[in-house]
């Protein structure tokens, strides 16, 4: 469930000379772990913040994709093997 709130754009930019009635929408697809903002009516959004938990999750997801890709990519498989050796030496 996404969390959304609307804040007047003029409240976000108090020093602006353009006091339009546009609103900035803040959204979180993961209950506040990652927060995006966009102008009301726009589909383009910008990352505002990401929690350490969300960053860690993204890294785990990326590693999963790398491991899957290594099955059909010999160079990637070799790089993973080297990384595993370095990790095992700890």
NORRAGI-V770658 format. One record per backbone hydrogen bond with DSSP energy under -0.5 kcal/mol. NH is the residue of the N-H (numbers start at 1). CO is the residue of the C=O. Records with the same first field share a line. If there is no record, write none. Layout:
NH->CO ; CO
//
This chain:
3->28
5->26
7->24
9->22
11->8
12->8 ; 9
13->9
16->13
19->17
20->18
24->7
25->38
26->5
27->36
28->3
30->34
31->1 ; 28
33->30
35->49
36->27
37->46
38->25
40->23
42->39
45->43
46->37
48->35
49->35
51->33
55->51
56->52
57->53
58->54
59->55
60->56
61->57
62->58
63->59
64->60
65->61
66->62
67->63
68->64
69->65
70->66
71->67 ; 68
72->69
73->70
77->73
78->74
79->75
80->76
81->77
82->78
83->79
84->80
85->81
86->82
87->83
88->84
89->85
90->87
//
